[in-house]
Amino acid sequence: MNQIYDALLVVSFGGPEREEDVLPFLENVLRGKNVPRERMLEVAEHYYHLGGKSPINSQNRALIAELEDELSVYGVDLPVYRGNRNWHPMLADTLRRMQADGVRNALAFATSAFGSYSGCRQYLEDIDRAREAVGPGAPEVHKLPPFHNRPGFLAAMADRVRTALGAIPVERRASAPLLYTAHSIPLSMAESSPYVAQLQESCGLVSKAVGHPGSLVYQSRSGPPTQPWLEPDVCDRIRQLHAGGGLTDLVLAPIGFLSDHMEVLYDLDTEAANLCRELGVNMVRAGTVGVHPAFLVMIREMIVEASAGCAICPAECCPAPRRPPAQIRGGNVTTIARAPLEPEPR
């Protein structure tokens, strides 16, 4: 390998580690956004429901530990660092540590398989701001691109879906709907990115691999009713399938998420699962790719390719969405916008 990088930076959204962290974390997420405080407090309850600790942190630590082993076995000599957008370790702090360790050129792997502003371009902007905060001598950082159709990602997801389908009684398996879920985003963001097209391609490829048709739905919408977001919502779709009659089993596959973090555990394992119990539907939830061996191989291969001088994310990818329309409130013009709160649809 013609190595031109001396570190790997795993970049993620971040999340609270304890109840005392929840509100400061959400304030970081929503800083500069016109989101009512009551909405923030509503989301805080999701974290309190699970003890105030987002599982995304331990899952990213596990990913890094497995990835370090994978790189070591194949002689890829790169230390791995972790930096977050919204909670510790913050990106700027991690870059300072990397600078102190003598890192000059790093690759960044963002925990996001699909291209969108919040799942791709915003990570580039966050890295640039962190480098500016560090100042002269901050490590150069090149971001690896999204990987929606990489064989390793697809193989890992197909394995998770295959396992979930295997939990359905064989005589009912063929008739069980398979719903792939991804984080909903505003239509304005979707229109400026390949997000939907990439999701549809991935769902089709995984369904082909497992031999079971599926359809794409969305979850975790956080925008106001007046702002159009991607639909259909997963719970709305479950109700529609049930109303059509004959729904006994259902598989949910969170293809838009890399680990079982807050939005998977709450929106699927809590809300969707409760709905299915009320309707008398046997719901099986497929796992996320997590630390699947094929996924680890994929990351290593991406590092090797980038170190050979190709396959890094272009600065102009996934542009910011158009500003949403202004609304008149009390004689003042106010722009209404909300971002997903723990967005790994990315």
N, C-alpha and C positions, 0 to 999 in steps of 0.2 A: 504494500500500500504506500503510495506516495503521500505521506502524511503531511498535511499543511495546517492541521489543527492540533491544539495541545490540551483541549478540554471539551467536555460535553455539558451543556446546560439544559436541564429538564425544566421547562417553564409551564406553570399551571395557574389555575385561577386562585387557589388558596382557599382556606376555610378556617373557622374557629377551632381551637383545641379544647375549650372549656366554656361553660356558660358565661363567664365574665367577658369572654372575647366576642360574643355573638353581636351585640349592638355596635361596638367599635368596628368590627369587620364589615357589617352591613353599611355602616356610615362611609367606610372606604369605598365599597362597591358603588354606592349611590352618590358620592360626592360630585357635584356639578350637574346632577340630573334632577329634573323636576318631578320627583316621586313623592307623593304624600307620606308623611311619617306613619300614618296608620297602615299603609301597605308594608312598610318596612317592619313594623311591629307584628303584622300578620305573618310575614316570612320568618321572623325570629322565632315564632311559636313552632315552626317546623323543626328548627334546630333544637329547641328546648324539648320537643317531643322525643328526640333521640339523644337526650342528655347534654345538649349544647356543644357537641363535638362533631365536626364534619369528618366523615370517613375518608375524604379525599386525601388527607395528609398521610395517614398510615398506608393507604393504597399506593401513593406515589413513592413513599419510602420503600415499600416492598418492590415496586417496579424498578427502582434504582438499584436495589440490592441484587435482584435477579439479572439486571442488565450488566452490572459490573462483572458478575460471574461469566455471563455470555461473552463479553468483550475480552476478558482475561483468557478464556479457553482458546479463543481464536487469535490471540496475540495482538489485539487492538489496544494499545497502551494510551488510554484516555481517562483521566480522572473525571468523575461525574458529579456535578453540582446541582442543587435544586434552588429555584427562585420563583416567587409567586407575584401575581398582580396585586392581590388585595390583602394578604396576611403573611405573617412571618414564616419563613425567611423572605423578605421583600427582595425584589430584583436588584435594586441598587445596593443593598447590603451584601447580596451574594456576589455581585460584580466587584465590590471592594475587596471581598475575601479572595476572589479569583486573582485580582490584581496583585494583592499581597503575596499570593502563592506563585507569582511569576507567569500567570496565564496571559498570553498575548492575542491568540486567535482561537475562538471557540465556535462550536456548532451548537445551535439551540434546537431542541426537540420539544414542540408544544403538544400538550395532551389533547389534540384535536385532529380528527381524521378528515374533516370536510372543510371546504373553502367557504368562508363568509367573512364579513368585516370583523365580527367579534371573535371568530374562531381562527383567523389567520392574520389579516392586516393589523388588527389592533395589537397583537403580540409583537409585531415588528415595531410599532409605535411605542409600546411599553419598554421594549429593549432600548430603543433610541433615547427615551427620556431617562432611563436608568443610567445609560452611559454618560449623558450630559450631567447628571447629578454626581457621578464619580469624578468627572473632569478629565484633564489630560492624563494620558496613560491608561485609560479604561480599555479593557480588552475589546478587540473587534469581535463582533458576533454575527454569524450568518445563520439564518433560520432554515431548517429542513422544511420541505413543502408538505401540504396535506397528503394523505396516503389512502384515499377511499377505495382505490382499486388495486392496491398492492396485494400480491398473492398471500403474503403472511397475514395481513389483516383479515382478508376474506376467509382464509382457511381457519383462523382462530374463531371468527364469528360463526362460520358454518358448523364448527365443532360444538359450540355452545348451543346453537339452534337444534342440531341433531340430538343432543342430549335432552333438551327440553321436549322435543317431539316424542322421544322415547319414553317419557313419563306419562304420555297419554295412552290409555288402553288401546291395543292394536286394532280392535274392531271399530274404534271411533276415531282413530288417528287421521285418516284421510279426509274426514269431514271437519276437522278442527281448524278454524281460521288461524292464520299466522299474521300477526300485526307487528311490523317493525316500527319502533318509536324513535323519534329524534326531537331535539329541543325546538319548539316553535320559535320563530324570529319574525320581526316585522316584515311585511311584504316589501317595503322600501329597501330593506337590507337584502332580502332574497333576490330582488330584481337586479341588484348590482353585483351579484356573486354567482358562482356555479353550485351553490349549496343544494338546491332541490335536484338538479340534474345529477349531481354526484351521489346523493342519497338514493335516488331511483336506480341508478346504475348498480350501486352496491347491493341494494335489496334484491334486484334481479339476479345478480351473480351468486349471491348466497342461496337464494331459492333454487336456482339451477343446481347448485352443488348438493343441496340436501334433498332435492326431488319433491319439494312441497311449495305450492304457490303462496305468495304473501302479498301484503299491501302495506303502504307507508301511511302512518298517522303521526300526530305530533302531541307533545306534552309540555307542561311547565310554562305555558303562556303567562306573561306578567304585564301585558299592556292593557290600557283602558279599552272599553268596548268600541269607542269611536275610532280606534287605530287598528287597521286590518293586519292580522298576523296569519301565519300559515295554518291551515286547517286540512283535515278534520282533527279535532281533539280526540285523544285516545278513549276517554270515558264516553264522549258522545258517540263514537263509533261502536263501542261495546253495547250501548243502549240500542242503537240501530240494529245491530246484528241480533240482539235478543228479541226486539220487537218483530223481526222477520220470522221468528219461530225456529225451533229445532237447535238452538245454541246450547250445547252441553259442555263443550271444552274450548279452550282458547289458549294460544301461546303468544306471549308478549316478548319481543326481542329488542332490547334497547341498543340498536345498532349505532345510534348517534352518540353514545357515551362509551368511554374507554374503561371506566371502573364503576363499581356500585356505590356512587357517592350520594349526596343528599337527595338530589332530584329523582334518582332511581329508587332509592329506599322509601321516600315519602310519596311521590306521585304515582309510582307503580305498585310497590310492595305494601303501601298503606291505602291510598285513595282508590286506585283501580282494583286492588284486591278486595277492599271492603265492598265496592260496587258489585263485583262478581259474586261475592258471598250472598249479598242481598238478592241477586237475580238467580241464584242457584247454579252458577256456572263454575266449572272446574278450571281455574286459571293456573297456568304454569308459566313462570317467568324465566326466560333464558338468561344465562350469565353474560356479563360483558367480557371483553377480551382479556382484561386484567393482565396477568403475567403468563398468559398462554405461551408455550415454547415457540410456536410459529410467529407470534407477535414479536417476541424478543429477537428472533432471527431477522425479521423484517427491519427492525430498528438498526441492528448491526449492519445489514446490507445497505441501508440508506446512508449510514456514516461512511462506509467504505466508498460508495459512489460519490458522495460529496467530497471526500478526501482525494478522489481522482480528478476533481475539477468540474463536477457536474451536479445537477439535482439539488440546487438550493433555491429558496423562495425568492422570486423577483420582487423588488421594492414596490412595484406598481400593482401587485395582485390585490384582488378583493377590495376595491375602493369603498370608501365610506358611503353609506346610503344617503339619498337625498334627505334634506331636513323635512320632518313631518310638517303638515300644515299648522299654521297658528290658529289659536282659538281666542275668542274675545271673552274675558272674564272681568266683570266689574269695570269696564272701560279700558282695561289693559290688555295688550296682546301678549299671550303666553304660549310658548312652544311646549307641546306635550310630547314627552319621549320617555320610554322606559327601556332599560336593558335587562336581559335575563340575569337572574341573580346568582346562579352558579352554573354558568354556561359552558359545558363541555360537549357542544353539539359538534360540538365543535371540537 
